[in-house]
């Protein structure tokens, strides 16, 4: 009898361990391409007790990893720049829908909300501004002005096939020039005028500082961060129009109920006044962004968006074209 009781006790204990073990190991996995992602994750864990594993990389490799994992995602949430990339993942069925939190969106934030709730805009930058030396060649007011002889061999940009946030800039320029494929003519004319292409924001800005180029077309956060450094001789000009680059968060599809609750809690924390304030205190360039909620004032180092002519690059239209357009850019503009 004692042996039977012992067997039953051991079996019950083993069953309890088996049931509780996955819950004790339940960890939110964040694929992250945002400077302040780790700090926000630590604050969230401290507040809620929910552990977060942060895997940080840049936007391009992050999107590639999510795509490669496809129907067997190893992540819970992903945070990066570019609603076009999020729309592409959504069309491929790689993200969950209906994940928007109930927060106090501002007017610009409401414009950025996807109709199916497939991604959460957490703020926005501009995909391309003109960075230049204060005592050097002044940039044009518009994109078309880049084609004039004054800017021959003077302009540089990132490679959109390498720098994920640069594709929305390319899409914006194509959109302004008539769309796809009509806008190809503008990019080919820019190439004929001596456009220089570098890998990322850092290498394009390094070319500007060395004098290799006179104007760098880079993400606004990188440009304002460089211009704000003590003793910097770099200035920033916002072209007309300027293209909004949403910073977004997506959720993996088919999560367990527990994982979905953890993901929703993290999203709510990110969008809370506490989460937004923490993000904006970031000492890197990513902290220089415009908020999409009414209770998160923008950094004073960047201009009031009401003074700018802003345009969106519709994610459902341009997201699915990213691979095609990047391949065209690599083949035709870079000649590779």
Secondary structure, 3 states (H helix, E strand, C coil): CHHHHHHHHHHHHHHHHHHHHHHHCCCEEEEECCCCHHHHHHHHHHHHCCCEEEEECCHHHHHHHHHHHCCCCCCCEEEEECHHHHHHHHHCCCCCCCCCCCCCECHHHHHCCCCCCCCEEEEEEECCEEEEECCCCCCCCCCHHHHCHHHCCCEEEECCCCCCCHHHHHHHHHHHCCCCCCCHHHHHHHHHCCCEEECCHHHHHHHHHHCCCCEEEECHHHHHHHHCCCCCCEEEECCCCEEEEEEEEEECCCCCHHHHHHHHHHHHHHHCHHHHHHHHCCCCHHHCCECCECCCCCCCCCCCHHHCCEECCCHHHHHHHHHHHHHHHHHHHCCC
